[in-house]
Amino acid sequence: MDCRTRAEVDATLQVAKLVPEELLGTVHCLSFSPTVTSGEYSLLELDPTLCESVQSGQSLVIRGDKNEHAVLCSGDKTYDLKIADTSNLLLFIPDCRTPEQLTAEQETLNLVHAQIAGFSNHYWELRRCRPKVKKLKNLLMENTYEGPDVERNNESAGVTYTTEDLLNHIQASEQELMDQLQVIHACKIEGCWRILEFDYEMKLLNHITQLVDSESWSYSRVPLDVCLQELQTLEPNNMIEHCLMCYGKKYTDDAGKVCFALNEDKICRATAHMLLQNAVKFNLSEFQEVWQQSVPEGMTTRLDQLKGLALLDRSSRPETVCMLKTEDLPEDTQERFNYLFGMREKWSEVDMAPYIQDLCGEKQTIGALLTKYARSSIQNGIKVYNSRRPIQ
């Protein structure tokens, strides 16, 4: 196809009754490339932050197994990929220059001949979403770590996962993955991520708290070097330090000594987990008594330490408590509400909040979630919520 001349462009402008002086000085003359295709290219809409990260050399990764809806991950965020249709045909023109580019180049081009390489009537739209990390614990629980003795005697070693392996399986950014590994107390052993068997983790914690008691240390100041030295005949140093990281906060004191401040709430919560894991239901008052007796001396148990771990039933006589962990609930929002309303027809916001808090997206509140997925009513002077749809 012959390229347009300036005279032909001027004639077209005259027919269109356009004044050249009111237009940009550069005219793009478009033609279809001999190899033009539809569907070979896809457009992706990026917000300014993502665009800047790509321009600075960072990568965006699409993750998902064959049976999963694909997500796109930056270094620290996860996005749902949605197809957005447009009524305007989108043209891919590699040689097209924007007015900003022409100004930057300080050129005054009369004609720019550009070829259309492809076209589309839709593009990929990104929507920030929660990382899909429930599968992470399920994978690691297939082969828990029960200590060096059991590991040595285990002839059939199970599957283990490196960070790269997990990134290939889990729909989350690398930062979100690392954060979740910390939440579930995963430990890196010989280059692979493992979850400690809960009983073994409690054994490690018991060693530490007994040492603190025997040495009359403050729970806010547990010296790492002495702790490792005293317990090295019982458990490996890396396991003791890992347990300290899970249940305490590392810091350096004024003398430059590395210490840990043990977290009372985390230790009380772990003790409650240990007591509840084998019981269907527990008399609440009896449980509170046994729980307080089971935690290290000087620590105080409180019911708010059970949020997201155990569910209280104040309506039963006597009052009861049972294990219900947020991490075991469905990841999908609607499925989560269906599950909860299947367990209990009516919920107070106080009882339900710990089990839906993690579903809140950016700038979303628990109240907004309840408004969307539940109906409210007043029962005995208390606002309660029930399902908006019939529960099968």
Buried (B, 14 or more C-beta within 10 A) or exposed (E): EEEBEEEEBEEEBEEEEEEEEEEEEBBBBBBEBEEBEEEEEEBBEBEEEBEEBBEEEEEBEEBBEEEEEEBBBBEBBBBBBEEEEEEEEEBBBEEBBEEEEBEEEEEEEEBBEBBBBBBBEEBBBBEEBBBBBBBBBEBBEEBBBBBEEEEEEEEEEEEBBEBEBBBEBBBBBBBBBBBBBEEBBBBEBEEBBBBBBBEBBBBBBBBBBEBBEEEEBEBBBBBBEBBBEBBEEEBBEEBBBBBBBBBBEEEEEEEEEBBBBBBBBBBBBBBBBBBBEEEEBBBBEEBBEBBBEBBBEEBEBEEEBBBBBBBBBEEEEEBBBBBBBBBEBEBEBEEBBBBBBEEBEBBEBEBBBBBBBBBBEEEEEBEEBBEEBBEEEEEEEEEBBBBEEEEE
